[in-house]
Amino acid sequence: MVLNADDAAKIAFGQRVRDLRLKKGLSQEGLAEMCDLDRSYIGGVERGERNISLLNIHKIAAALRISVKELF
């Protein structure tokens, strides 16, 4: 399977969110609650299925207590 650049970016971002979430010892559900997002949304982000909005990027960064820059 060949990924286009958009899909590769979403997958890389999702993996980064997953890695940071796990380093913080959070479940998908725990992170979702902290972001006021649905658990299935967080799962979709981590799998690279979502084209996440800027607002939700800020919510995730705040919940992980990191800067937006650190997510990338």
C-alpha positions as CSV (number, residue, x, y, z in Angstrom):
1,M,0.0,0.0,0.0
2,V,1.4,3.4,-1.0
3,L,0.5,6.3,1.2
4,N,0.0,9.8,-0.1
5,A,1.6,12.7,1.7
6,D,-1.6,13.6,3.5
7,D,-2.2,10.1,4.9
8,A,1.5,9.8,5.9
9,A,1.2,13.1,7.8
10,K,-2.0,12.0,9.6
11,I,-0.4,8.7,10.6
12,A,2.8,10.3,11.8
13,F,0.9,12.8,13.9
14,G,-1.4,10.1,15.3
15,Q,1.6,8.0,16.3
16,R,3.1,11.0,18.1
17,V,-0.1,11.6,20.0
18,R,-0.2,7.9,21.0
19,D,3.5,7.9,22.1
20,L,3.0,11.1,24.2
21,R,-0.2,9.8,25.7
22,L,1.4,6.5,26.7
23,K,4.4,8.4,28.2
24,K,1.9,10.3,30.4
25,G,0.3,7.0,31.5
26,L,-3.1,8.0,30.0
27,S,-5.7,5.8,28.4
28,Q,-7.4,7.0,25.2
29,E,-10.5,7.5,27.4
30,G,-8.6,9.5,30.0
31,L,-7.0,11.8,27.3
32,A,-10.4,12.2,25.6
33,E,-12.0,13.3,28.9
34,M,-9.3,15.8,29.5
35,C,-9.8,17.2,26.0
36,D,-13.5,17.1,26.1
37,L,-13.5,14.9,23.0
38,D,-14.9,11.4,22.4
39,R,-12.7,8.4,23.0
40,S,-13.4,7.2,19.5
41,Y,-12.2,10.5,18.1
42,I,-8.8,10.1,19.9
43,G,-8.6,6.6,18.6
44,G,-9.2,7.8,15.1
45,V,-6.5,10.5,15.5
46,E,-4.0,7.9,16.7
47,R,-4.8,5.6,13.8
48,G,-4.3,8.5,11.3
49,E,-8.0,8.4,10.2
50,R,-8.8,11.9,11.2
51,N,-7.8,15.2,9.7
52,I,-7.7,16.9,13.0
53,S,-8.6,20.6,13.4
54,L,-6.3,23.2,14.9
55,L,-8.6,23.6,17.9
56,N,-8.4,20.0,18.7
57,I,-4.7,20.0,18.4
58,H,-4.6,22.8,21.0
59,K,-6.9,20.7,23.3
60,I,-4.7,17.7,23.0
61,A,-1.5,19.6,23.7
62,A,-3.1,21.3,26.7
63,A,-4.3,18.0,28.1
64,L,-0.8,16.5,27.7
65,R,0.6,19.7,29.2
66,I,2.9,20.3,26.3
67,S,3.2,22.9,23.6
68,V,1.6,22.5,20.2
69,K,5.1,22.5,18.8
70,E,6.0,19.4,20.8
71,L,3.2,17.5,19.2
72,F,5.0,17.9,15.9
